[in-house]
Amino acid sequence: MCIERYVFRRRIRYTTCVRTAEEERQVCRVLLFFIYMRIQDEQLKRFVSDAGLVPKKDLAAAQKVAKEEKRTLAEALIAGGYMTEDDLRRVESYVLGIPFVSLKDEKIDFDILSLIPEPVARNHNIIAFKKSDTALEVAMLDTADLPAIDFIKKKVGLKILPRLTDTESMRWALQQYQKTLKDEFGDIIAKESSALKVLAEGDGEEVSEEDLKKMAEDLPVVRIVDTLLRHAIIQGASDIHIEPMEEEVLVRYRIDGILHDAMTLPKHAGPTIAARIKVLSNLKLDEKRLPQDGRFKMEMDGQKVSFRVSVLPIFFGEKIVMRLLRENRSGFSLEGIGFHGSTLERLQDAMKQTTGIILVTGPTGSGKTTTLYTILDLLNTPEVNISTIEDPIEYQMPRINQTQVKADIGFTFATGLRSLMRQDPDIIMVGEIRDQETANLAINAALTGHLVLATVHTNSAAGTVARLVDMGVESFLMVSTLRVAIGQRLVRRVREDMREPYTLTANQRAELSKHADLDRVLETLREENIIKPNASWNSIPFYHAVPQGNEDGYKGRIGIHEVLPVSSAMKEMVMANATADQIEEQARKEGMLTMLEDGIYKAARGLTTIEEVLRVINE
C-alpha cells in the first residue's frame, strides 16, 4: 500500500510505499510525529486569543486572509505582521510541549558543533549544542524538517532531540563555526610557531639545500603548513597569500573574490614555510633570487584540491601565492551559476549547434572557466568526442580528453590546438585565445565542422569582436563562426540571515537609469514570474548586507551575465567595422540584458545587493 505524506507549510506531497505491517507502523509513527509538530489552526486561534497575544480584530482579519488565500492561520498572522516567526515558535514550544532554548551568548563546544557540517547547519537552520552517550540535542527553527533530522541521525548514530530556538540564537550559533575555526587553528599556529625558533638561529647565513630540506620536513613546519592549507579549504578560499614583512609574516585568504587577513606569523617562520611549500611543489630549495612556479595536491574529507604555487622574491623574503583548484567538480547547471530567461535560451540555442564558436569573456577571476566546464558537462554525452587544451587543467572531468599547455617546452595553445584537430574531436575547448595564431586556428576548427568553446580577456561581450579584430582575425571569418559572446562577472551572494530590506528611492532609480534600462529589468522580472504583473519598483524589496562580528553579510558568489548572439544585423555591423559601443547598442535593441541590468535583476530577487553589483561592474 502507499501512504501519502503532506507537508503543510511547504505544500509538497510525496509518497512512501510500504510492503510490510512493520513498515506501515513505522510510517504511521513518522506521520503522527510530523502532524503533531505543527499547531493546528484551531489550537493556535484558541491559544492566541486566550493569551491576548493578538487583538481579536486582527485575529479575525488574519483568519479571513487565511481562508481566502488558502493559507494556514500561522502564515496569515506572520504575513499580516501580527506575529513574528519567533513569536510563533514560542507558541509552538508551549502548545506542543517542545522545549525552547536560547543559544544567544552561549559558547558551544566545537566537537559538538562540528557534528553537523556547516553547510547543512546553514541550509537547514539546525545546530548541535548538547550531547549525551545516547542522544544529541539540536536547536532548530523548524522542528518539522524531517529530512535534516534523519540525515543527522544517520550521520551521528544517536537519538536526535529537536528543540525550538529563535532567529537571533541561530545567527549567533552559526557565527561560532567561523570563530571556533579561527580559535582552533590559531592555537595550533601559535604553538607550532614557537617551536620554529630553534630553526631560525642560523638566520642571515647561507643555508645549504640539505639543511633546508631538513627544516622543511621538521614536524612544527609540517603542522603549520598543513593547518594553513586545511583552514583555507574549510573557509572556501580561492587563493592563499603568504607575505613576508619587516616584523612578521602575513597570511591572507581570498574568499568570494575579496582578500581577508587570516593570521600573522613570527618573522622567523617565513623561510621554513617557504621551504616546506617548495618541497611540496618540487621546486628548488636553494633558489631564492628567481621566481618559481609549481603545483601539488592534497585530499581532505574526500575532497581533492590542487594547489598552483607561485614563488616571487621580494625585499623581505619570498612571497608565495597558492591558487586552490577543487577537482572533480561537476553537476553544475546553467541556472545554478546565474543564467536565466532569454539569456539562458540564447546560450542553449548556441549549444545545440554542431559548429561555431562560443566565447566567454571577462577579467581574471570572473568565473569564465566554471561557465565553460558547466557547458562541457552538459554537452558531455557518449555520442561526442570532447578534447580540451588548458593552462592549467582546473577541474578533471570524466570522458573528456584534457591537455595541459607547457610553454617552456614549446607546447602552446596553438601547437596543442593543431594536434587536437588530428584527434577527431566533435567539441574543442581552448582555455584562452591569447594571440592571432590561436584565434585563427579556433576559427578554422569551427569552419571545418567543430563546436569550439574558448575564453578571451575583454571587459564586455561587445568588446569581444573588437578584441578578435585587433588580433588580426578577418571579419568575414569571425561572423561566419561566432555564435554567442558571453560577458560575465561574479558578485557575492547576500546571506538571508544577514540582510535588511529597502525600496529604491526616486533619486536612486534616476541614477541607475543613466546606465541601465530599468524598464527592461522590470519586464524581465514579470516575464519570469518573479513579481506580480502590476508590480512596480516602489513595491520590489532590495537588500543591504548587515555585517555582524567578523561576518560581512555575504557568502558564496553567483554570475551576472550578458549574452550577445551574432544576428544578421550584427554581422553587417561587424563587416562595416562598427565599434564595441555600436555593437552593444544594437544588441540591447535586440533584447540583450547588460551585465549591470542582470545584476539589478539578481538584486531584485534578493540574491545580491546593488552595492555589490556596482562594486564589481566598476572594477
C-alpha positions in Angstrom: 0.0 0.0 0.0 1.1 3.6 -0.4 0.7 6.4 2.2 0.9 10.0 1.1 2.7 12.5 3.3 1.6 16.1 3.0 3.9 18.8 4.2 1.5 21.6 5.4 3.7 24.7 5.4 5.6 23.8 2.1 2.6 22.2 0.4 4.7 19.4 -1.1 3.1 16.0 -1.5 5.2 12.9 -1.7 4.6 9.1 -1.4 6.1 6.4 0.7 5.4 2.8 -0.4 5.3 0.1 2.3 5.3 -3.6 1.9 5.1 -5.0 5.5 3.0 -4.3 8.6 6.1 -3.2 10.5 7.0 -0.7 7.8 3.4 0.6 7.8 3.6 1.1 11.6 6.9 2.9 11.3 5.5 5.3 8.6 2.4 5.9 10.7 4.6 6.8 13.7 6.5 9.3 11.5 3.3 10.8 10.2 1.9 11.2 13.6 5.1 12.9 14.8 5.0 15.1 11.7 1.4 16.1 12.1 1.7 17.0 15.8 4.9 19.0 15.3 2.6 21.7 13.8 -0.1 23.7 15.6 -3.5 23.2 14.0 -5.4 26.4 13.2 -8.0 25.9 16.0 -5.3 25.3 18.6 -3.4 28.4 17.5 -6.5 30.6 17.4 -7.6 29.5 20.9 -4.2 30.0 22.4 -3.5 33.4 20.8 -7.0 34.6 21.8 -6.8 33.3 25.4 -3.3 34.7 25.9 -4.2 38.0 24.3 -1.2 37.9 22.0 -3.1 39.3 19.1 -6.2 41.7 19.3 -9.5 39.9 18.3 -10.0 42.3 15.4 -6.5 41.4 13.9 -7.1 37.7 14.6 -10.3 37.8 12.7 -8.6 39.7 9.8 -5.9 37.0 9.7 -8.5 34.2 9.7 -10.2 35.8 6.7 -7.0 36.1 4.8 -6.1 32.5 5.6 -9.4 31.3 4.3 -9.4 33.5 1.1 -5.8 32.7 0.2 -5.9 29.0 1.4 -3.1 29.6 3.9 -2.6 28.4 7.4 -3.5 30.8 10.2 0.1 30.9 11.3 1.2 32.1 7.8 -1.6 34.7 7.7 -0.6 36.1 11.1 3.0 36.4 10.0 2.2 37.9 6.6 -0.1 40.5 8.2 2.6 41.5 10.7 0.5 40.4 13.7 3.2 38.0 14.9 6.8 37.3 14.0 8.1 33.9 13.2 9.9 33.8 16.6 6.7 34.6 18.4 5.1 31.7 16.6 8.0 29.4 17.6 7.5 30.2 21.2 3.8 29.5 20.9 4.6 26.2 19.2 7.0 25.3 22.0 4.3 25.9 24.7 1.4 24.3 22.9 3.2 21.2 21.5 5.5 20.7 24.5 8.7 21.1 22.6 11.5 22.6 24.7 12.6 26.1 23.7 16.3 27.0 24.0 18.1 30.3 23.7 21.7 30.0 22.5 22.4 33.7 22.5 25.8 34.3 24.1 26.2 30.6 24.7 29.6 29.1 23.8 29.1 25.7 22.1 31.8 23.0 22.3 33.4 22.7 18.9 33.4 18.9 19.0 29.6 19.0 19.4 29.0 21.9 17.0 31.0 20.2 14.2 28.9 17.0 14.4 26.7 18.9 11.9 28.7 20.2 8.9 28.4 24.0 8.5 26.6 23.9 5.0 23.9 21.6 6.5 23.6 23.8 9.5 23.2 26.9 7.4 20.8 25.4 4.8 18.5 23.8 7.4 19.0 26.2 10.3 19.9 23.3 12.7 22.6 23.4 15.4 24.0 20.6 17.6 24.5 22.1 21.1 24.4 19.3 23.7 25.3 15.6 23.6 25.0 12.6 25.8 26.0 9.0 25.3 22.8 8.1 23.6 21.3 11.4 22.3 22.1 14.7 20.5 20.1 17.8 21.2 19.7 20.1 18.2 18.2 23.6 18.1 16.0 24.3 15.0 13.9 27.0 13.6 11.6 24.3 12.0 11.3 21.1 14.0 9.2 19.6 11.2 12.3 19.5 8.9 12.4 15.7 9.0 14.9 15.2 6.2 17.5 17.2 8.2 16.8 15.3 11.4 17.0 12.0 9.5 20.3 13.0 7.9 21.9 13.9 11.2 20.6 10.8 12.9 22.3 8.6 10.3 25.5 10.6 10.4 26.0 10.6 14.2 24.2 7.4 15.1 22.4 8.9 18.1 18.8 9.7 19.0 18.0 13.2 17.9 16.1 15.5 20.3 14.8 18.6 18.4 14.5 21.9 20.3 13.0 25.1 19.1 15.0 28.3 19.1 14.8 31.9 17.8 16.4 33.6 14.8 18.9 35.5 16.9 20.1 32.4 18.7 20.5 30.6 15.3 22.5 33.5 13.9 24.8 33.6 17.0 25.4 29.8 16.8 26.2 29.8 13.1 28.8 32.5 13.6 30.6 30.2 16.0 31.6 27.9 13.2 34.0 30.6 11.9 35.0 31.9 15.3 35.8 28.4 16.6 37.7 27.5 13.4 39.9 30.6 13.9 40.5 29.8 17.5 41.3 26.2 16.8 43.8 26.9 14.0 45.2 30.0 15.8 46.1 27.9 18.8 47.9 25.3 16.6 49.8 28.0 14.7 50.9 29.8 17.9 52.1 26.6 19.4 54.0 25.3 16.4 55.5 28.7 15.5 57.2 28.9 18.9 58.9 25.5 18.1 60.4 27.0 15.0 62.7 29.3 17.0 65.4 26.7 17.1 65.5 26.6 13.3 66.0 30.3 13.0 69.3 30.5 14.8 71.2 30.5 11.6 69.1 33.2 10.1 71.1 35.6 7.8 73.6 32.9 6.9 73.7 30.8 3.8 71.8 27.6 4.4 72.6 24.5 2.4 69.9 22.7 0.4 70.3 19.7 2.6 69.7 21.8 5.7 66.7 23.5 4.1 65.2 20.1 3.3 65.6 19.0 6.9 63.9 22.2 8.0 61.0 21.6 5.6 60.4 18.2 7.0 60.5 19.2 10.6 57.3 18.4 12.5 56.3 22.0 13.5 56.6 23.5 10.0 54.7 20.5 8.6 51.9 21.1 11.0 51.8 24.9 10.3 51.6 24.5 6.5 49.1 21.7 6.8 46.9 23.8 9.1 47.1 26.8 6.7 46.0 24.6 3.8 43.2 22.9 5.7 41.9 26.2 7.1 41.9 27.7 3.6 39.9 24.7 2.2 37.3 24.9 5.1 36.9 28.7 4.6 36.3 28.2 0.9 39.3 30.3 -0.1 40.3 30.5 -3.8 43.9 31.8 -3.0 46.4 31.9 -0.2 48.9 34.7 0.1 51.9 34.3 2.4 53.7 37.7 2.5 56.9 38.2 4.5 57.1 41.7 6.0 59.6 43.6 8.1 58.5 42.3 11.5 56.1 39.4 10.7 54.7 37.1 8.0 51.1 38.0 6.9 48.8 35.2 5.7 45.7 36.3 3.7 42.9 34.3 2.1 40.9 35.4 -0.9 37.3 34.4 -0.2 34.5 35.2 -2.6 36.9 37.4 -4.5 37.9 39.6 -1.5 41.2 39.3 0.3 41.0 38.9 4.1 43.7 38.8 6.7 43.8 35.3 8.1 46.6 35.3 10.6 50.1 36.7 11.3 53.2 34.5 12.0 56.5 35.4 13.5 59.2 36.7 11.1 61.4 33.6 11.6 58.6 31.3 10.3 58.8 32.7 6.8 61.9 30.8 5.4 60.8 27.4 6.8 57.3 27.8 5.5 58.7 28.7 2.1 61.0 25.7 2.2 58.1 23.4 3.1 55.9 24.6 0.3 58.8 24.3 -2.2 59.3 20.7 -1.1 55.6 20.0 -1.7 55.7 21.7 -5.1 59.0 20.0 -6.1 60.8 23.4 -6.5 64.4 24.3 -6.0 65.0 24.9 -2.3 68.2 27.0 -2.6 66.9 29.2 -5.4 65.8 32.5 -3.8 66.7 35.0 -6.5 64.3 33.9 -9.3 60.5 33.3 -9.4 59.4 29.7 -9.4 56.1 28.0 -10.3 54.9 24.6 -9.3 51.9 22.6 -8.0 50.8 19.9 -5.6 47.7 18.1 -4.5 46.1 17.2 -1.2 42.9 15.4 -0.1 40.7 16.4 2.8 37.4 14.8 3.8 37.2 13.2 0.4 37.7 16.4 -1.4 40.7 16.6 -3.7 42.3 20.1 -4.0 45.1 21.0 -6.4 47.4 24.0 -5.3 49.0 26.1 -8.0 52.1 27.7 -6.5 53.9 30.9 -7.4 57.0 32.0 -5.5 58.3 35.5 -6.1 61.4 37.1 -4.4 60.6 40.4 -2.7 62.6 42.7 -0.4 61.8 40.9 2.9 62.0 37.3 1.6 59.8 35.2 -0.8 56.1 35.9 -1.3 54.1 32.8 -2.0 50.6 32.8 -3.7 48.7 29.5 -4.0 45.6 29.1 -6.1 43.2 26.4 -4.9 41.6 24.4 -7.6 39.0 21.9 -6.4 39.0 18.8 -8.6 36.2 16.6 -9.7 33.7 19.4 -9.7 30.7 18.6 -11.9 26.9 18.7 -11.6 26.7 22.5 -12.1 23.7 23.8 -14.0 23.5 26.9 -16.1 20.6 28.1 -13.9 22.7 27.4 -10.8 25.5 29.7 -11.9 23.2 32.6 -12.8 21.8 32.2 -16.3 18.0 32.7 -16.7 15.2 33.6 -19.1 16.2 34.8 -22.6 19.9 34.9 -21.6 19.7 31.1 -20.9 17.7 30.4 -24.1 20.3 32.2 -26.3 23.1 30.1 -24.8 21.2 26.9 -25.1 20.5 27.7 -28.8 24.2 28.1 -29.4 25.0 24.8 -27.5 22.6 22.9 -29.9 24.8 23.8 -32.9 27.4 21.3 -34.1 29.7 24.0 -35.4 30.7 27.6 -34.5 32.4 29.3 -31.6 31.0 30.1 -28.1 33.2 32.7 -26.4 33.2 33.6 -22.7 34.9 36.9 -21.8 35.8 38.7 -18.6 38.7 39.6 -16.4 40.7 37.1 -14.4 38.6 35.6 -11.6 35.3 36.3 -13.3 34.2 32.6 -13.4 34.9 32.0 -17.2 36.3 28.6 -16.6 33.4 27.5 -14.4 31.0 28.6 -17.2 32.9 26.6 -19.8 33.1 23.5 -17.7 29.3 23.7 -17.0 28.7 23.9 -20.7 31.1 21.0 -21.3 29.4 18.9 -18.6 26.0 19.4 -20.3 27.5 18.5 -23.8 29.4 15.5 -22.5 27.4 12.6 -23.9 28.6 9.2 -25.3 27.9 10.4 -28.8 30.6 13.1 -28.9 34.4 13.3 -28.5 35.4 16.3 -26.4 39.1 17.5 -26.2 40.5 20.5 -24.4 43.7 22.4 -24.3 44.1 24.3 -21.0 46.5 26.2 -18.8 46.1 24.9 -16.2 43.6 22.0 -16.1 41.5 23.3 -13.3 38.8 20.6 -13.0 39.2 17.0 -14.0 36.1 15.7 -15.9 35.4 12.1 -16.9 35.2 11.2 -20.6 36.9 14.4 -21.6 40.4 14.4 -23.0 42.2 17.3 -21.2 45.6 18.5 -22.3 47.9 20.8 -20.3 49.9 23.6 -22.0 53.6 23.5 -21.4 55.0 26.8 -22.8 58.6 26.1 -21.5 58.9 23.2 -24.0 57.1 25.0 -26.8 53.7 23.3 -26.3 51.4 26.3 -26.6 47.7 26.7 -27.2 48.4 27.0 -30.9 50.5 23.8 -31.1 48.1 21.9 -28.9 45.1 23.0 -31.0 46.8 21.8 -34.2 47.3 18.4 -32.6 43.8 18.2 -31.3 42.5 18.7 -34.8 44.0 15.3 -35.7 42.3 13.6 -32.8 38.8 13.5 -34.5 37.1 15.8 -32.0 33.5 16.9 -32.1 33.8 19.6 -29.5 37.0 21.5 -28.6 37.7 23.7 -25.6 40.5 26.2 -25.7 41.4 27.6 -22.3 42.3 31.1 -23.7 42.7 32.8 -27.0 45.8 34.9 -26.5 47.2 35.6 -30.0 46.4 35.7 -33.7 47.6 32.1 -34.4 45.4 30.6 -31.7 42.4 32.7 -32.8 42.8 31.7 -36.5 43.2 28.0 -35.6 40.0 28.2 -33.5 38.0 29.8 -36.3 39.3 27.3 -38.8 38.3 24.5 -36.5 34.8 26.0 -36.3 34.6 26.3 -40.1 35.6 22.6 -40.6 32.7 21.2 -38.5 33.6 21.6 -34.9 32.0 23.3 -31.9 34.7 25.4 -30.2 34.5 26.8 -26.7 37.0 29.4 -25.6 37.7 32.4 -23.4 39.0 35.9 -24.2 40.1 38.7 -21.9 37.8 41.7 -22.6 35.5 43.8 -20.5 32.2 43.1 -22.2 30.6 40.8 -24.7 30.5 43.5 -27.4 34.2 44.1 -26.8 35.0 40.5 -27.9 34.5 41.4 -31.5 36.9 44.3 -31.4 39.5 42.2 -29.5 39.4 39.5 -32.2 39.8 42.1 -34.9 42.8 43.6 -33.0 44.3 40.1 -33.0 44.1 40.1 -36.8 41.1 37.8 -37.3 39.3 38.5 -40.6 35.8 40.0 -40.0 34.1 37.8 -42.6 35.5 34.6 -41.0 34.5 35.8 -37.5 30.9 36.5 -38.4 30.6 33.1 -40.1 31.6 31.2 -37.0 30.9 33.2 -33.8 27.6 32.1 -32.3 27.4 34.0 -29.0 29.8 36.1 -26.9 29.2 35.8 -23.1 30.4 38.6 -20.8 30.4 37.9 -17.1 31.4 38.9 -13.6 31.0 37.3 -10.2 29.0 39.0 -7.4 28.8 37.9 -3.8 25.6 36.4 -2.6 24.0 38.2 0.3 23.1 36.0 3.2 19.4 35.7 4.0 20.1 35.8 7.8 22.2 39.0 7.5 20.3 41.4 5.3 17.7 44.1 5.6 15.1 45.2 3.0 14.6 48.6 1.5 13.0 50.0 -1.7 14.8 52.2 -4.2 14.2 55.9 -3.9 13.4 58.1 -6.9 16.9 59.5 -6.8 18.4 56.0 -6.7 16.3 54.9 -9.7 17.2 58.0 -11.6 21.0 57.4 -11.0 20.7 53.7 -12.1 18.7 54.7 -15.2 21.7 56.6 -16.5 23.5 53.3 -17.0 20.8 50.7 -17.2 17.3 50.2 -18.7 15.2 49.7 -15.6 12.0 49.1 -17.6 13.7 46.2 -19.4 14.7 44.7 -16.0 11.2 45.1 -14.6 9.7 43.4 -17.7 12.2 40.5 -17.3 11.1 40.1 -13.7 7.5 40.0 -14.9 8.1 37.6 -17.7 9.8 35.1 -15.4 7.0 35.4 -12.8 9.4 36.8 -10.1 7.0 39.6 -9.4 3.3 40.2 -10.0 2.2 41.7 -13.3 1.2 45.0 -11.7 4.3 45.3 -9.5 6.4 48.5 -9.7 9.8 49.5 -8.4 8.0 51.0 -5.4 6.9 47.6 -4.2 10.0 45.5 -5.0 12.3 44.9 -2.0 16.1 45.2 -2.4 18.5 44.4 0.4 21.5 45.8 2.2 24.1 43.4 3.8 24.2 43.7 7.5 27.7 42.8 8.8 27.8 41.0 12.2 31.0 40.5 14.1 33.6 39.1 11.6 31.0 38.3 9.0 30.4 40.8 6.2 26.9 39.6 5.3 27.9 37.7 2.1 28.5 34.0 1.4 29.3 32.4 -2.0 29.1 34.0 -5.4 26.8 34.0 -8.5 27.4 35.2 -12.0 26.0 38.2 -13.7 26.0 37.8 -17.5 25.3 39.4 -20.8 24.8 37.1 -23.8 25.3 38.6 -27.2 24.1 36.4 -30.2 25.5 37.3 -33.6 22.4 38.2 -35.5 22.2 39.2 -39.2 22.1 42.9 -38.3 25.2 42.3 -36.0 27.1 40.6 -38.9 26.6 43.6 -41.1 27.8 45.9 -38.4 30.9 43.8 -37.8 31.7 43.8 -41.5 31.3 47.6 -41.5 33.9 47.8 -38.7 31.4 49.0 -36.1 32.7 50.0 -32.7 32.0 48.0 -29.5 29.6 50.7 -28.3 27.6 50.5 -31.6 27.5 46.6 -31.3 26.3 46.8 -27.7 23.6 49.3 -28.6 22.3 47.0 -31.4 22.4 44.0 -29.0 20.3 45.9 -26.5 17.8 46.8 -29.2 17.6 43.0 -29.9 16.8 42.4 -26.2 20.1 41.8 -24.5 20.3 42.4 -20.8 23.7 44.0 -20.0 25.7 42.8 -17.0 24.6 45.8 -14.9 20.9 45.1 -15.8 21.4 41.4 -14.9 22.9 42.4 -11.6 20.0 44.7 -10.8 17.7 41.8 -11.7 19.5 39.5 -9.3 19.5 42.2 -6.6 15.7 42.5 -7.1 15.5 38.7 -6.5 17.3 39.1 -3.2 20.4 37.2 -4.4 22.9 40.0 -4.0 22.9 43.8 -3.3 23.0 46.8 -5.6 26.3 47.9 -3.8 27.9 44.6 -4.7 26.8 44.8 -8.3 28.2 48.3 -8.7 31.4 47.4 -7.0 32.1 44.6 -9.5 30.9 46.4 -12.6 33.1 49.5 -11.8 36.3 47.5 -11.0 
